[in-house]
Amino acid sequence: MLRLLVCLWLLVYSGSSYEVQNKPVTEDCLDCLCETMSGCNASAICVNGACGIFRITWGYWVEAGKLTLPTDTALSEDAFTNCVNQPHCAANTVQNYMFKHGQDCNGDEHIDCLDFGALHKLGNLKCQEELPYIFAKVFNRCLKSKERMAEEKIIKEQETVST
């Protein structure tokens, strides 16, 4: 009986977490991915098989390690949709995918949010291809806005320190 309980516990709790250790994607970058993919619409919906605020597909979720909510296991029928429709689990799915597949997609010799955008939209095997125009326009506008806000914050902090 004890062995059966241990086996059940392992089945339920192995891989049933959405916490991740390695997070290469900044909060600003996640915000822009969310804004570009869904307008950060947190409704639990799927559009053409892509679900949640990041419009994650089942294959992407699998590649990212099948993260689950604490109440699910990777074997649960609804594990995919439950995770990717929950913003924290979905963000960690993106983090895992980017940690696993991070690469210089645009050839500028460093991996940054522009590369993560291409990886997210095009996948790890096609991220060097041209991004769809609308995606690129919205994503780049969001990144520029985040940069401006960060610069303004630095200026305000410097003004506060000097007074």
N, CA and C atoms as an extended XYZ file, in Angstrom:
489
Properties=species:S:1:pos:R:3:atomname:S:1:resname:S:1:resid:I:1 pbc="F F F"
N         0.823       -1.194        0.000 N   MET     1
C         0.000        0.000        0.000 CA  MET     1
C         0.868        1.260        0.000 C   MET     1
N         1.917        1.259        0.826 N   LEU     2
C         2.817        2.416        0.889 CA  LEU     2
C         3.487        2.645       -0.460 C   LEU     2
N         3.898        1.565       -1.116 N   ARG     3
C         4.531        1.701       -2.428 CA  ARG     3
C         3.561        2.295       -3.438 C   ARG     3
N         2.305        1.892       -3.380 N   LEU     4
C         1.288        2.446       -4.268 CA  LEU     4
C         1.119        3.941       -4.015 C   LEU     4
N         1.091        4.350       -2.756 N   LEU     5
C         0.978        5.771       -2.423 CA  LEU     5
C         2.181        6.562       -2.913 C   LEU     5
N         3.369        5.998       -2.765 N   VAL     6
C         4.581        6.669       -3.242 CA  VAL     6
C         4.530        6.820       -4.760 C   VAL     6
N         4.111        5.780       -5.457 N   CYS     7
C         3.997        5.843       -6.923 CA  CYS     7
C         2.969        6.889       -7.344 C   CYS     7
N         1.844        6.941       -6.657 N   LEU     8
C         0.840        7.945       -6.973 CA  LEU     8
C         1.364        9.346       -6.699 C   LEU     8
N         2.066        9.519       -5.593 N   TRP     9
C         2.637       10.830       -5.267 CA  TRP     9
C         3.623       11.263       -6.351 C   TRP     9
N         4.495       10.346       -6.781 N   LEU    10
C         5.465       10.675       -7.828 CA  LEU    10
C         4.759       11.036       -9.129 C   LEU    10
N         3.710       10.318       -9.460 N   LEU    11
C         2.969       10.607      -10.692 CA  LEU    11
C         2.324       11.985      -10.614 C   LEU    11
N         1.759       12.307       -9.482 N   VAL    12
C         1.066       13.585       -9.334 CA  VAL    12
C         2.040       14.749       -9.254 C   VAL    12
N         3.141       14.599       -8.532 N   TYR    13
C         4.001       15.740       -8.268 CA  TYR    13
C         5.243       15.829       -9.142 C   TYR    13
N         5.589       14.797       -9.874 N   SER    14
C         6.773       14.913      -10.730 CA  SER    14
C         6.438       15.787      -11.924 C   SER    14
N         7.177       16.858      -12.096 N   GLY    15
C         6.961       17.766      -13.213 CA  GLY    15
C         5.705       18.600      -13.096 C   GLY    15
N         5.103       18.639      -11.916 N   SER    16
C         3.850       19.380      -11.808 CA  SER    16
C         4.060       20.762      -11.207 C   SER    16
N         5.069       21.429      -11.678 N   SER    17
C         5.324       22.763      -11.170 CA  SER    17
C         5.558       23.696      -12.341 C   SER    17
N         5.259       24.944      -12.131 N   TYR    18
C         5.528       25.902      -13.192 CA  TYR    18
C         6.603       26.895      -12.777 C   TYR    18
N         7.331       26.614      -11.711 N   GLU    19
C         8.451       27.467      -11.323 CA  GLU    19
C         9.682       27.047      -12.119 C   GLU    19
N        10.428       28.003      -12.597 N   VAL    20
C        11.640       27.704      -13.354 CA  VAL    20
C        12.811       28.478      -12.758 C   VAL    20
N        14.004       27.944      -12.936 N   GLN    21
C        15.212       28.549      -12.378 CA  GLN    21
C        15.849       29.559      -13.333 C   GLN    21
N        15.928       29.206      -14.590 N   ASN    22
C        16.633       30.034      -15.576 CA  ASN    22
C        15.640       30.895      -16.338 C   ASN    22
N        15.806       32.205      -16.205 N   LYS    23
C        14.873       33.134      -16.841 CA  LYS    23
C        15.637       34.153      -17.679 C   LYS    23
N        15.922       33.808      -18.940 N   PRO    24
C        16.683       34.727      -19.783 CA  PRO    24
C        15.879       35.917      -20.310 C   PRO    24
N        14.560       35.843      -20.259 N   VAL    25
C        13.703       36.879      -20.844 CA  VAL    25
C        13.330       37.902      -19.767 C   VAL    25
N        13.575       39.179      -20.050 N   THR    26
C        13.246       40.235      -19.089 CA  THR    26
C        11.731       40.423      -18.992 C   THR    26
N        11.301       41.070      -17.917 N   GLU    27
C         9.878       41.377      -17.758 CA  GLU    27
C         9.388       42.268      -18.900 C   GLU    27
N        10.204       43.257      -19.289 N   ASP    28
C         9.810       44.129      -20.392 CA  ASP    28
C         9.622       43.336      -21.679 C   ASP    28
N        10.510       42.403      -21.925 N   CYS    29
C        10.405       41.580      -23.132 CA  CYS    29
C         9.154       40.709      -23.076 C   CYS    29
N         8.892       40.105      -21.918 N   LEU    30
C         7.665       39.317      -21.765 CA  LEU    30
C         6.431       40.186      -21.998 C   LEU    30
N         6.466       41.410      -21.451 N   ASP    31
C         5.346       42.332      -21.662 CA  ASP    31
C         5.115       42.575      -23.146 C   ASP    31
N         6.200       42.778      -23.889 N   CYS    32
C         6.059       43.063      -25.326 CA  CYS    32
C         5.609       41.826      -26.102 C   CYS    32
N         6.071       40.650      -25.709 N   LEU    33
C         5.589       39.425      -26.348 CA  LEU    33
C         4.088       39.267      -26.112 C   LEU    33
N         3.683       39.496      -24.883 N   CYS    34
C         2.270       39.398      -24.518 CA  CYS    34
C         1.442       40.417      -25.301 C   CYS    34
N         1.903       41.657      -25.316 N   GLU    35
C         1.188       42.730      -26.014 CA  GLU    35
C         1.061       42.418      -27.504 C   GLU    35
N         2.133       41.921      -28.094 N   THR    36
C         2.145       41.651      -29.532 CA  THR    36
C         1.294       40.438      -29.892 C   THR    36
N         1.354       39.415      -29.066 N   MET    37
C         0.645       38.178      -29.402 CA  MET    37
C        -0.862       38.261      -29.152 C   MET    37
N        -1.269       38.942      -28.068 N   SER    38
C        -2.686       38.881      -27.701 CA  SER    38
C        -3.258       40.191      -27.173 C   SER    38
N        -2.443       41.241      -27.141 N   GLY    39
C        -2.888       42.455      -26.466 CA  GLY    39
C        -2.987       42.226      -24.965 C   GLY    39
N        -2.285       41.197      -24.483 N   CYS    40
C        -2.311       40.773      -23.071 CA  CYS    40
C        -3.727       40.458      -22.603 C   CYS    40
N        -4.525       39.928      -23.503 N   ASN    41
C        -5.880       39.508      -23.175 CA  ASN    41
C        -5.794       38.220      -22.359 C   ASN    41
N        -6.097       38.321      -21.065 N   ALA    42
C        -5.952       37.187      -20.154 CA  ALA    42
C        -7.154       36.245      -20.163 C   ALA    42
N        -8.063       36.413      -21.100 N   SER    43
C        -9.172       35.458      -21.212 CA  SER    43
C        -8.602       34.092      -21.560 C   SER    43
N        -9.137       33.084      -20.942 N   ALA    44
C        -8.648       31.720      -21.194 CA  ALA    44
C        -9.176       31.241      -22.534 C   ALA    44
N        -8.485       31.634      -23.595 N   ILE    45
C        -8.940       31.278      -24.938 CA  ILE    45
C        -7.801       30.693      -25.760 C   ILE    45
N        -8.187       29.959      -26.769 N   CYS    46
C        -7.244       29.433      -27.745 CA  CYS    46
C        -7.713       29.897      -29.127 C   CYS    46
N        -6.760       30.339      -29.940 N   VAL    47
C        -7.050       30.767      -31.299 CA  VAL    47
C        -6.202       29.923      -32.234 C   VAL    47
N        -6.859       29.098      -33.037 N   ASN    48
C        -6.156       28.195      -33.957 CA  ASN    48
C        -5.090       27.363      -33.244 C   ASN    48
N        -5.408       26.875      -32.058 N   GLY    49
C        -4.498       26.007      -31.313 CA  GLY    49
C        -3.444       26.728      -30.498 C   GLY    49
N        -3.435       28.052      -30.546 N   ALA    50
C        -2.482       28.846      -29.767 CA  ALA    50
C        -3.248       29.502      -28.622 C   ALA    50
N        -2.777       29.294      -27.396 N   CYS    51
C        -3.568       29.657      -26.226 CA  CYS    51
C        -2.863       30.640      -25.301 C   CYS    51
N        -3.694       31.378      -24.566 N   GLY    52
C        -3.207       32.245      -23.506 CA  GLY    52
C        -2.643       33.561      -24.017 C   GLY    52
N        -2.106       34.347      -23.086 N   ILE    53
C        -1.628       35.686      -23.428 CA  ILE    53
C        -0.443       35.679      -24.383 C   ILE    53
N         0.304       34.573      -24.429 N   PHE    54
C         1.449       34.473      -25.343 CA  PHE    54
C         1.115       33.656      -26.584 C   PHE    54
N        -0.126       33.174      -26.689 N   ARG    55
C        -0.568       32.333      -27.816 CA  ARG    55
C         0.418       31.170      -28.027 C   ARG    55
N         0.548       30.364      -26.992 N   ILE    56
C         1.462       29.222      -26.997 CA  ILE    56
C         0.752       28.015      -27.595 C   ILE    56
N         1.455       27.297      -28.465 N   THR    57
C         0.913       26.079      -29.065 CA  THR    57
C         1.309       24.865      -28.216 C   THR    57
N         0.642       23.768      -28.471 N   TRP    58
C         0.937       22.535      -27.752 CA  TRP    58
C         2.397       22.113      -27.985 C   TRP    58
N         2.870       22.197      -29.225 N   GLY    59
C         4.255       21.809      -29.526 CA  GLY    59
C         5.273       22.669      -28.794 C   GLY    59
N         5.021       23.953      -28.719 N   TYR    60
C         5.890       24.901      -27.996 CA  TYR    60
C         5.936       24.513      -26.520 C   TYR    60
N         4.741       24.235      -25.953 N   TRP    61
C         4.631       23.832      -24.548 CA  TRP    61
C         5.434       22.555      -24.290 C   TRP    61
N         5.329       21.594      -25.203 N   VAL    62
C         6.090       20.341      -25.068 CA  VAL    62
C         7.587       20.635      -25.112 C   VAL    62
N         8.027       21.438      -26.091 N   GLU    63
C         9.444       21.808      -26.215 CA  GLU    63
C         9.955       22.516      -24.971 C   GLU    63
N         9.072       23.246      -24.300 N   ALA    64
C         9.451       24.007      -23.105 CA  ALA    64
C         9.435       23.160      -21.842 C   ALA    64
N         9.086       21.896      -21.950 N   GLY    65
C         9.163       21.017      -20.798 CA  GLY    65
C         7.845       20.657      -20.147 C   GLY    65
N         6.721       20.966      -20.798 N   LYS    66
C         5.395       20.604      -20.288 CA  LYS    66
C         5.165       21.084      -18.858 C   LYS    66
N         5.387       22.356      -18.620 N   LEU    67
C         5.122       22.893      -17.286 CA  LEU    67
C         3.635       22.759      -16.973 C   LEU    67
N         3.333       22.565      -15.703 N   THR    68
C         1.944       22.415      -15.297 CA  THR    68
C         1.664       23.243      -14.054 C   THR    68
N         0.400       23.462      -13.824 N   LEU    69
C        -0.030       24.070      -12.576 CA  LEU    69
C         0.123       23.034      -11.463 C   LEU    69
N         0.239       23.466      -10.222 N   PRO    70
C         0.418       22.507       -9.126 CA  PRO    70
C        -0.717       21.480       -9.014 C   PRO    70
N        -1.880       21.800       -9.533 N   THR    71
C        -3.023       20.883       -9.455 CA  THR    71
C        -3.069       19.893      -10.616 C   THR    71
N        -2.146       19.991      -11.559 N   ASP    72
C        -2.119       19.118      -12.735 CA  ASP    72
C        -0.841       18.291      -12.773 C   ASP    72
N        -0.828       17.328      -13.678 N   THR    73
C         0.402       16.654      -14.076 CA  THR    73
C         0.506       16.814      -15.585 C   THR    73
N         1.684       16.557      -16.129 N   ALA    74
C         1.865       16.663      -17.575 CA  ALA    74
C         0.962       15.671      -18.313 C   ALA    74
N         0.492       14.652      -17.608 N   LEU    75
C        -0.388       13.655      -18.216 CA  LEU    75
C        -1.853       14.050      -18.165 C   LEU    75
N        -2.179       15.091      -17.412 N   SER    76
C        -3.570       15.544      -17.318 CA  SER    76
C        -4.061       16.006      -18.680 C   SER    76
N        -5.305       15.708      -18.966 N   GLU    77
C        -5.887       16.073      -20.254 CA  GLU    77
C        -5.852       17.581      -20.499 C   GLU    77
N        -6.039       18.360      -19.448 N   ASP    78
C        -6.099       19.814      -19.581 CA  ASP    78
C        -4.813       20.526      -19.148 C   ASP    78
N        -3.741       19.787      -18.931 N   ALA    79
C        -2.503       20.386      -18.414 CA  ALA    79
C        -1.997       21.508      -19.316 C   ALA    79
N        -1.991       21.281      -20.611 N   PHE    80
C        -1.517       22.296      -21.561 CA  PHE    80
C        -2.346       23.572      -21.459 C   PHE    80
N        -3.647       23.459      -21.648 N   THR    81
C        -4.485       24.664      -21.651 CA  THR    81
C        -4.529       25.333      -20.284 C   THR    81
N        -4.502       24.547      -19.222 N   ASN    82
C        -4.499       25.147      -17.882 CA  ASN    82
C        -3.245       25.979      -17.654 C   ASN    82
N        -2.094       25.467      -18.066 N   CYS    83
C        -0.838       26.200      -17.866 CA  CYS    83
C        -0.772       27.444      -18.742 C   CYS    83
N        -0.951       27.279      -20.029 N   VAL    84
C        -0.721       28.415      -20.926 CA  VAL    84
C        -1.796       29.488      -20.813 C   VAL    84
N        -2.929       29.159      -20.200 N   ASN    85
C        -3.949       30.167      -19.947 CA  ASN    85
C        -3.788       30.829      -18.580 C   ASN    85
N        -2.808       30.401      -17.801 N   GLN    86
C        -2.497       31.023      -16.516 CA  GLN    86
C        -1.224       31.849      -16.740 C   GLN    86
N        -1.284       33.177      -16.591 N   PRO    87
C        -0.158       34.032      -16.994 CA  PRO    87
C         1.211       33.660      -16.425 C   PRO    87
N         1.276       33.289      -15.146 N   HIS    88
C         2.581       32.962      -14.554 CA  HIS    88
C         3.154       31.678      -15.161 C   HIS    88
N         2.327       30.669      -15.293 N   CYS    89
C         2.773       29.405      -15.889 CA  CYS    89
C         3.142       29.619      -17.358 C   CYS    89
N         2.355       30.432      -18.051 N   ALA    90
C         2.647       30.723      -19.457 CA  ALA    90
C         3.983       31.458      -19.593 C   ALA    90
N         4.229       32.444      -18.727 N   ALA    91
C         5.498       33.186      -18.777 CA  ALA    91
C         6.670       32.251      -18.509 C   ALA    91
N         6.511       31.334      -17.580 N   ASN    92
C         7.589       30.387      -17.303 CA  ASN    92
C         7.782       29.399      -18.446 C   ASN    92
N         6.719       29.101      -19.161 N   THR    93
C         6.844       28.265      -20.363 CA  THR    93
C         7.703       28.995      -21.402 C   THR    93
N         7.434       30.284      -21.586 N   VAL    94
C         8.252       31.087      -22.504 CA  VAL    94
C         9.710       31.101      -22.022 C   VAL    94
N         9.922       31.312      -20.731 N   GLN    95
C        11.292       31.326      -20.187 CA  GLN    95
C        12.007       30.008      -20.487 C   GLN    95
N        11.348       28.891      -20.236 N   ASN    96
C        11.972       27.585      -20.497 CA  ASN    96
C        12.300       27.406      -21.974 C   ASN    96
N        11.368       27.785      -22.832 N   TYR    97
C        11.590       27.647      -24.274 CA  TYR    97
C        12.802       28.471      -24.705 C   TYR    97
N        12.875       29.701      -24.219 N   MET    98
C        13.978       30.588      -24.599 CA  MET    98
C        15.300       30.124      -24.012 C   MET    98
N        15.277       29.598      -22.801 N   PHE    99
C        16.503       29.064      -22.202 CA  PHE    99
C        17.007       27.877      -23.021 C   PHE    99
N        16.085       27.032      -23.436 N   LYS   100
C        16.446       25.840      -24.206 CA  LYS   100
C        16.901       26.171      -25.628 C   LYS   100
N        16.214       27.114      -26.273 N   HIS   101
C        16.458       27.377      -27.694 CA  HIS   101
C        17.096       28.724      -27.994 C   HIS   101
N        17.478       29.480      -26.955 N   GLY   102
C        18.030       30.812      -27.173 CA  GLY   102
C        19.166       30.812      -28.188 C   GLY   102
N        19.072       31.691      -29.149 N   GLN   103
C        20.094       31.806      -30.192 CA  GLN   103
C        20.017       33.191      -30.822 C   GLN   103
N        21.068       33.539      -31.514 N   ASP   104
C        21.146       34.831      -32.186 CA  ASP   104
C        20.425       34.723      -33.527 C   ASP   104
N        19.170       35.081      -33.537 N   CYS   105
C        18.341       34.943      -34.740 CA  CYS   105
C        18.601       36.035      -35.767 C   CYS   105
N        18.992       37.226      -35.306 N   ASN   106
C        19.154       38.349      -36.239 CA  ASN   106
C        20.608       38.618      -36.615 C   ASN   106
N        21.537       37.795      -36.167 N   GLY   107
C        22.928       37.898      -36.589 CA  GLY   107
C        23.705       39.072      -36.024 C   GLY   107
N        23.250       39.651      -34.907 N   ASP   108
C        23.983       40.786      -34.330 CA  ASP   108
C        24.977       40.369      -33.240 C   ASP   108
N        25.197       39.081      -33.118 N   GLU   109
C        26.192       38.482      -32.225 CA  GLU   109
C        25.867       38.584      -30.740 C   GLU   109
N        24.615       38.839      -30.390 N   HIS   110
C        24.193       38.668      -29.006 CA  HIS   110
C        22.705       38.310      -28.971 C   HIS   110
N        22.331       37.623      -27.907 N   ILE   111
C        20.959       37.149      -27.771 CA  ILE   111
C        20.203       38.117      -26.869 C   ILE   111
N        19.132       38.688      -27.412 N   ASP   112
C        18.344       39.663      -26.657 CA  ASP   112
C        16.863       39.500      -27.000 C   ASP   112
N        16.080       40.470      -26.599 N   CYS   113
C        14.635       40.391      -26.785 CA  CYS   113
C        14.229       40.297      -28.257 C   CYS   113
N        14.977       40.928      -29.142 N   LEU   114
C        14.658       40.818      -30.578 CA  LEU   114
C        14.739       39.362      -31.024 C   LEU   114
N        15.739       38.660      -30.509 N   ASP   115
C        15.882       37.239      -30.836 CA  ASP   115
C        14.749       36.424      -30.205 C   ASP   115
N        14.388       36.757      -28.953 N   PHE   116
C        13.309       36.038      -28.283 CA  PHE   116
C        11.981       36.247      -29.013 C   PHE   116
N        11.774       37.440      -29.551 N   GLY   117
C        10.570       37.689      -30.335 CA  GLY   117
C        10.521       36.807      -31.567 C   GLY   117
N        11.645       36.716      -32.266 N   ALA   118
C        11.710       35.868      -33.466 CA  ALA   118
C        11.545       34.395      -33.109 C   ALA   118
N        12.182       33.972      -32.027 N   LEU   119
C        12.044       32.581      -31.579 CA  LEU   119
C        10.592       32.273      -31.229 C   LEU   119
N         9.968       33.194      -30.541 N   HIS   120
C         8.586       32.961      -30.111 CA  HIS   120
C         7.643       32.879      -31.309 C   HIS   120
N         7.788       33.787      -32.229 N   LYS   121
C         6.866       33.846      -33.373 CA  LYS   121
C         7.165       32.787      -34.430 C   LYS   121
N         8.449       32.567      -34.710 N   LEU   122
C         8.830       31.700      -35.836 CA  LEU   122
C         9.307       30.308      -35.427 C   LEU   122
N         9.674       30.135      -34.159 N   GLY   123
C        10.202       28.848      -33.711 CA  GLY   123
C        11.715       28.790      -33.841 C   GLY   123
N        12.301       27.840      -33.143 N   ASN   124
C        13.760       27.773      -33.085 CA  ASN   124
C        14.417       27.390      -34.404 C   ASN   124
N        13.721       26.728      -35.285 N   LEU   125
C        14.338       26.318      -36.546 CA  LEU   125
C        14.196       27.364      -37.653 C   LEU   125
N        13.310       28.341      -37.459 N   LYS   126
C        13.055       29.330      -38.504 CA  LYS   126
C        13.239       30.762      -38.022 C   LYS   126
N        13.852       30.942      -36.864 N   CYS   127
C        13.893       32.287      -36.282 CA  CYS   127
C        14.736       33.274      -37.085 C   CYS   127
N        15.549       32.795      -38.029 N   GLN   128
C        16.331       33.717      -38.848 CA  GLN   128
C        15.529       34.280      -40.016 C   GLN   128
N        14.339       33.733      -40.240 N   GLU   129
C        13.492       34.216      -41.325 CA  GLU   129
C        12.883       35.564      -40.957 C   GLU   129
N        12.304       36.209      -41.938 N   GLU   130
C        11.701       37.526      -41.714 CA  GLU   130
C        10.416       37.396      -40.910 C   GLU   130
N        10.279       38.266      -39.929 N   LEU   131
C         9.067       38.292      -39.115 CA  LEU   131
C         7.898       38.858      -39.911 C   LEU   131
N         6.685       38.393      -39.638 N   PRO   132
C         5.518       39.009      -40.280 CA  PRO   132
C         5.489       40.498      -39.951 C   PRO   132
N         5.097       41.325      -40.925 N   TYR   133
C         5.165       42.774      -40.799 CA  TYR   133
C         4.442       43.302      -39.559 C   TYR   133
N         3.200       42.892      -39.354 N   ILE   134
C         2.411       43.409      -38.231 CA  ILE   134
C         3.059       43.018      -36.900 C   ILE   134
N         3.499       41.769      -36.785 N   PHE   135
C         4.165       41.343      -35.553 CA  PHE   135
C         5.377       42.219      -35.288 C   PHE   135
N         6.235       42.372      -36.293 N   ALA   136
C         7.465       43.160      -36.125 CA  ALA   136
C         7.142       44.604      -35.745 C   ALA   136
N         6.141       45.191      -36.387 N   LYS   137
C         5.774       46.583      -36.114 CA  LYS   137
C         5.313       46.763      -34.666 C   LYS   137
N         4.392       45.931      -34.212 N   VAL   138
C         3.863       46.039      -32.851 CA  VAL   138
C         4.953       45.719      -31.828 C   VAL   138
N         5.714       44.664      -32.073 N   PHE   139
C         6.765       44.246      -31.142 CA  PHE   139
C         7.835       45.330      -31.004 C   PHE   139
N         8.325       45.849      -32.112 N   ASN   140
C         9.359       46.886      -32.064 CA  ASN   140
C         8.851       48.177      -31.427 C   ASN   140
N         7.610       48.538      -31.694 N   ARG   141
C         7.027       49.733      -31.072 CA  ARG   141
C         6.972       49.551      -29.551 C   ARG   141
N         6.587       48.393      -29.102 N   CYS   142
C         6.519       48.117      -27.673 CA  CYS   142
C         7.915       48.187      -27.047 C   CYS   142
N         8.898       47.595      -27.701 N   LEU   143
C        10.273       47.629      -27.166 CA  LEU   143
C        10.796       49.050      -27.078 C   LEU   143
N        10.537       49.857      -28.102 N   LYS   144
C        10.971       51.264      -28.074 CA  LYS   144
C        10.298       52.026      -26.938 C   LYS   144
N         9.035       51.754      -26.707 N   SER   145
C         8.305       52.385      -25.612 CA  SER   145
C         8.909       51.992      -24.261 C   SER   145
N         9.254       50.732      -24.110 N   LYS   146
C         9.884       50.260      -22.867 CA  LYS   146
C        11.238       50.941      -22.670 C   LYS   146
N        12.009       51.092      -23.754 N   GLU   147
C        13.316       51.767      -23.670 CA  GLU   147
C        13.154       53.220      -23.245 C   GLU   147
N        12.184       53.921      -23.839 N   ARG   148
C        11.927       55.314      -23.470 CA  ARG   148
C        11.555       55.444      -21.999 C   ARG   148
N        10.679       54.565      -21.532 N   MET   149
C        10.268       54.605      -20.128 CA  MET   149
C        11.460       54.361      -19.196 C   MET   149
N        12.338       53.435      -19.570 N   ALA   150
C        13.519       53.146      -18.750 CA  ALA   150
C        14.452       54.356      -18.725 C   ALA   150
N        14.635       55.008      -19.881 N   GLU   151
C        15.486       56.203      -19.937 CA  GLU   151
C        14.909       57.334      -19.101 C   GLU   151
N        13.592       57.529      -19.185 N   GLU   152
C        12.935       58.571      -18.399 CA  GLU   152
C        13.076       58.300      -16.904 C   GLU   152
N        12.985       57.051      -16.518 N   LYS   153
C        13.132       56.677      -15.110 CA  LYS   153
C        14.546       57.003      -14.617 C   LYS   153
N        15.547       56.703      -15.441 N   ILE   154
C        16.943       56.991      -15.074 CA  ILE   154
C        17.142       58.494      -14.922 C   ILE   154
N        16.600       59.270      -15.844 N   ILE   155
C        16.736       60.733      -15.782 CA  ILE   155
C        16.089       61.269      -14.507 C   ILE   155
N        14.894       60.789      -14.179 N   LYS   156
C        14.207       61.237      -12.966 CA  LYS   156
C        14.999       60.857      -11.716 C   LYS   156
N        15.585       59.666      -11.710 N   GLU   157
C        16.382       59.234      -10.555 CA  GLU   157
C        17.628       60.114      -10.412 C   GLU   157
N        18.257       60.452      -11.541 N   GLN   158
C        19.445       61.317      -11.503 CA  GLN   158
C        19.078       62.711      -11.004 C   GLN   158
N        17.921       63.211      -11.442 N   GLU   159
C        17.480       64.540      -11.005 CA  GLU   159
C        17.200       64.537       -9.496 C   GLU   159
N        16.630       63.438       -9.003 N   THR   160
C        16.322       63.329       -7.580 CA  THR   160
C        17.614       63.286       -6.750 C   THR   160
N        18.605       62.568       -7.239 N   VAL   161
C        19.879       62.444       -6.531 CA  VAL   161
C        20.621       63.778       -6.505 C   VAL   161
N        20.551       64.531       -7.595 N   SER   162
C        21.301       65.792       -7.687 CA  SER   162
C        20.645       66.949       -6.941 C   SER   162
N        19.394       66.776       -6.508 N   THR   163
C        18.731       67.862       -5.785 CA  THR   163
C        18.824       67.698       -4.286 C   THR   163
